[in-house]
Amino acid sequence: MSLWAEHLGILEDLFRDAETLECVRRVNELAQANWEQYVAEEVINLKGHLLRYPIKVNLNGSIEPLPDYVTFPDVGGNILGSNQTNLPDGLTT
C-alpha cells in the first residue's frame, strides 16, 4: 500500500486487490489525470508521480506517440526513442 501512496499520492481500498480489473482501470485513470496535469499550461504540483506513458498502442501492436507529443514537453527527447547503431563507450564499459 505504501507503493500506491508514493506513486499515486492517494490510498484507496481497491488497491488492496491490485489484480482486479477495477484496480487496473483506477490506476490508469489516475495516471491519465496526472499526464493531463503534467502537460497543462498551468504549472501545478501533482499529487503523485505515476503518469501515463505518452504512447498509443495500435491494434496490430505497433506504437506511436500521442497526438501532439512527439517529444516530452519539459525536457525534449523523442518519446519513442531513437535507434543507436553504436553505443557510447561509457555505456558499455
Phi, psi and omega in degrees: 000329179293330176296315177299315181300319180293312187277330182253344179078006178214164172234135176225149182302327183294344177292343178294336180244068187299340182279353184279151178298325178299318179293315179301315179297319180294317178297315178298321178297315180292321178295321177295317179298319178295320177299315181298322177290323180298321183265000181292155178297318181280127180276122176224158176284130177282149177291323180226188180230022173266117181239153172296136173284132191281059175233157174247130176260119181280164182303329180274003178093351177287157181238156175208156178291158174299151177306138179075005181226074175281328177237163177290135187293333185263325185240359185075202182087130182293126181300322179274000181076193178211153178280137177239121177280328179235123177275145176300145181305325180299335179276338187250000180247000000 
